[in-house]
Amino acid sequence: MKATRFSVLSILLVLVFASAQAGNGWSDVGSPLSGQPEVIGSFTSGCIVGARTLPLVGDGYQVMRSSRNRYYGHPVLIQFLERLSRQAAANGSRLLIGDLGQPRGGPMPGGHRSHQTGLDADIWLLQQPRDRLLPRPNTESLGAPSMIRATEGTLNYANWSPRYRDTLRQAALSPEVDRIFVNAIIKQGLCNSETDRSWLNKVRPWWGHDAHFHVRLACPPGSPQCDSQKPVPYGDGCDPDLANWVRDIVNSARNPKPQKRPKPPSTENLPAACYQVLNGGMAQRYGQAPSGESTFPVRSNRNDAELMQ
């Protein structure tokens, strides 16, 4: 009897472990769902049809951590990244591109709460010379250096470069960009150094983001089921609230506390249409929608908070 109970328990443990390793289904899909590009849902609960692949190497950029298979996005995102990279190349640099989204979007088993609709991308602040291409193993192992001295509340000028500021500014001035997330200490450094701070309106403070910046595009045309965020507040954001962010980061760095590992994002609140996207049934059931119209039944719009990692 004891041997039988032990055997059953062993089988259950194996099944639980296998289930945990399998992710949530979205990370198991190897390719986008073909069709008219369409974003469905919100940045923290959504998916995408017709995502495009960002080539691993291009003019002025290289994709990092490609083994994660998170280099897919809406065509507007791919075009934005390629344009930003060409601008970097013209200045002698090569951008290092982190996570975009999964082939059909959706929640990732770990690492992000957003990046679900093909409109988010992480770009390392560290840049390479334009003519330097990292060996493939290095793209998996190289770490991104922090650009801040957290306990002092200042930029780490040993790592910081004016080129990083230039790339941030070019991204912020792009009309398709809705907002950019950086560490509050980085934003404060820009507030202190810029004479024209109008472009800092889209640059938003957030925890982490001291080694990369996170670009989020606005909902593109042809995606009526895409949930937009509320507009960014008026002004450059160089205000007492930013100072409070920096103070909290400094206090947290000086008095670190154990942090619980965040739970993976839930799949329970995804739009119903996303399950059709995951299972590949959209094209067969609905066919192609006319340009500018959704292939899916209309649902109510909702705004999500600026939830990131």
N, C-alpha and C positions, 0 to 999 in steps of 0.2 A: 504493500500500500504506500509506504513512504517513497519507494522508488518510483511508483506511478505518479505521485504528487510532484516529486522532483522533476520528472520528465515533462509533465504538463507545464509546470512553472518555467522550465527552460525554454519550451516552445513559445510560451507567451512572451518571455523576455526577448527572444529572437525576433518575434513579430513586431513588438513595440520598437525595438531598435531599428529594424528594417523600415518601419513606417516613418520613424524620425529622420532616417537618412534619405528617404525618398522625397522629402520636401512636401510641398503642398499641391503638386501637379503642374503649376505654372513654370517652375524651373525645369521640369522634365521635357517640356516642349522644345524641339530643336529648331523650328523654323516659324516665320511669321505666317499668319493667315492671309492668303492673297485676297485682293479686293480693293475697292476704292478706299484710300486712307481715311480712317475715321477714328477719332478719340471718343471713348465712352467712359463716363463717370468722372471721378475726381482724381487728383494727384495721389491721394492716399487710399483710394478705393476705386480702381478702374482698370481699363485694358485698352488695347488698340488693334484695329484691323489694318492690314496693308502697311505694316512697319517696313522700313528700309534698313539695310545693313550698312554700318559705317565701316569701310575697309580698314584693316588693321594698321595700315601705313598709308599716308597721303602727303600731299604737298604741305609741309609745315606742321605735321602732327604724327603721333604714334599712339596706339591704343595700349593701355596698361591693363594687366590682369585679364587678358582675353580668355583665360580658362574658365572664367565665370560665365561666359556667354551672355554678357550684358551690354552689347554694343549695337543695339537696335533702337530705332526711334522713328517718329513721324518724319516724312520727307523734309518738312520745314526745319526740323532740328538738325538733320544731317546737312542740309544746305548751310545753315547757320554755322555749324562747327567747321565745315570746310572753308567757308569764307573767312571766319575768324583766324583759322590756321594759315591761310594765304597771307593775311595781314601780318601775322607773326613772322612768317617766312621772309616777307619783304623787309622786316627789321632784323633779320639774321637769326631768328629763333625757331625752335620746334616745340609745339605744345605737346604735353603728355595728357591724354584723355583717359579719365577714369570711367566709372559706371555710367551708362545711359539707362536702358531698360532691357527687359527680357523680350524674346521674339514676339510674344503676344501681350507684353506688359504684365499686369497683375502683380500681386504681392510676392516679394522675394522671401525665401526661407530665413534670411538673416541679412543684416547690414543696412537696410533702409526701411522707412515707412512709406516714403513717397517713391518716385521713379516708376510709377505704375502705368502711365499713359503715353510714354514715348515723347514726353515734352521736357524731361529733366536730364541734365548731364553734369557730371563732376569733371572739373578741369584742374589739374594740379597747378599750383602756383609756381613750382619749380619748372624751369624750361631748359631745354637742351639747345646747343648750337644747331643751326639749321642743317648743317651737313653731317651731324652725328646721328646715327641710328643705333638704338640699343639692341644688343643681342636678345633673342626671344627669351632665354632664361632670366635675363635681368628685368624684363618687363613684369615678371611674376614675383621677383624677390626684392627689387629696389624699393626702399622706403621713401616716403615723401617727407622732407624736413619741415618742421614747424617754423612759421614766420613770426612767432611771438615769444616774448618772455612773460609767461603767464603770472608768475609771482610778482613781477614788477609792473605789469600792465602796460608794457611797451612793445613796439615792434622789435624783432631780432634783426638788427641791421646787418649782422654778419651773413644772414641768409637772404634778406630782402633785396630786391632790385627794382629800379624804376621801370624796367620792362614789364614787371608783373602789374604795376599800376597802369601801364599803357594798355595791357590786354584787358584788364578789368574795365577800363573806361570805354574801350571799343565795344566790349560786350554790352555794357550798360546803355550805350547810345544806339544799339540795334533796336529798331522799332518792334520786332517780334518778341523781344525779351520782356517778360512781365516783372521779374525780380531776380536778384542775385543774392545769395546768402554767403556771408563771410563771418569770421570771428569778429566780435565787437571791438577787440583791440586793433584789428586791421582797419576797420572802418574809422575808428577814432584817429588812427595815424593818418588816414587820408583826409579826414576833416581838418586836421591840424596843418596839413601841407598844401592843400588845394586852394588856389585863389578863386577859381570858379567851381563851386560845390554843387551846381545844379544837377550834374550827372549822378551824384551820390544818392538821389532820391530812390532809385531802384535797388541800391545796395543795402541789404537788410542785415542786422546783427543776428547771429544765432550761435548756440553752443557748438563746440568743436570747430570745424571749418577753419583751422589755423594752418593747414597744409594744402588745402584746395578750396576752390570756390564752386558753388552750386548754382547753375543757371537753370531757370525755369521759364519756358516760353508761355505766352498767352494761348488760349484756345484758338486753333487755326480755323480758317473758313472750311466749310464742308463737314463740320463736326458739331451739329446742334445738340448732341447728347453730352458734350464736354462741359463739365462744371467749372466755371471760372471762380477764381478767388476774388475776394473784395479788393478794390483798387488799393494800391499802397497809399499811406497817408501823405498829405501835402507837405512839401518842404524837403530839406536835404537830410533830415534825421540827425543832424549834429546838435543834439539837444541834451537836456538833463537825463532823459531816459537812457540815452546811449551811455552816459557816464555811470548810470546805475548798473547797466549790463557789465561794463568793465569792472566796476567794484565787485560785483558778484563773482566774476571769473577769477579775480585776484584772490578774494577770500576763499573760494573753493580750492584754488591751487595751493594756498598757504595752509589750509586746514582740510586736507583730503579726507573723504569718508568713503567707506566701502560702498560700491554701487552694485545694484542688482543687475544681472544680465537682462536686457530688454527682451520682452516676448516678441516672437515673430509677428508681423501684421496678420490680422485675421482675414479669412476668406468669406466670413459670414455675411458681410454687408455689401458685397459686390453687386452691381446691377445684374439683373437676371440675364441680360444680353451677353454679359461677359462669360457666362458658362457655355453659351453657344459658341463664343469665340474660342474658348479653351478646347472645346470638343470638335471644332472645325466644321460645325454644321451651318454656319451663317449663309455661306454662298448657296448651298443646296436648298435651304429652306426659303431664303428671302430673295436670292438673285442679286443683281446689281441695282443700286438705287440711283435715280437721276442725280446729276451733279448738284451738290448743295443740300441734298435731302438725306435724312438718316435712314439706314436700312432697318432700324429697330424702332419699336413703339416708343412714343414720347413718354418721358417720365418727369417727375418734378425735379427742379434744379435745387442744389444745396451748396453752400459754401463750407469749406473745411478750414480749420485753423492752420497756421503756418507750422505744420508738423513735418519734421524732417527725417532724422535718422532713427 
